[in-house]
Amino acid sequence: MSTHENYTPNAQDLDPMTPEPTGQVNGHSDRRDRAEEIAAQAREKAVQASERARDLHERYGDTSLKDVERSVGEYIRREPGKSLLIAAGVGALFGMYVRGGRH
């Protein structure tokens, strides 16, 4: 008895819209395609990050720590209430981080 005599068609075999096999072996082709897609996305993100870093360097590359300190000091003098709330929020977050989020 040959294997053709025992063959029973299923719905996919009869559907003309079912794509032909793509040469996959246990899904390896799909995995390779997905890996290539992820690699392409990672390359794009790396290019975007590089461009952003270049832009930030061009904008702030010559800024010294003294300039940053001066700007922060000016902001604190202009907005003491906001500065205090920001400091309290940062302190609370730091405290939660150190405790590990436990009460």
C-alpha positions, 0 to 999 in steps of 0.5 A: 500500500503506497502513501498516496492511497492513505492520503486524505486532503484537508481544507488547506489542501483544497483552498487555492489561497493557501500559499505554497511551502516556502522551503522552511524546515521546522520554521527555521526560515521564519525565525531567520526572517524575524531575526533579520527584521529585528537586526534591521530595527536595531540598526535603525535605532543605533543610527537614530541614537548616534544622530541624537548624540551628535546633535546633543554634542553639537548643542552642549559639547562646549558646556562646562560643569560650571555653566551647568552649576550656574544655570541650576543655581539661577533656576533655584533662585527664580523658582524656589518652590518648584525647586523644593518640590523637585528635590522632595520628589527626587528624595522620595524616589531615591528613598523608595529605590534604596528600600527596594519599594517596600514599606 
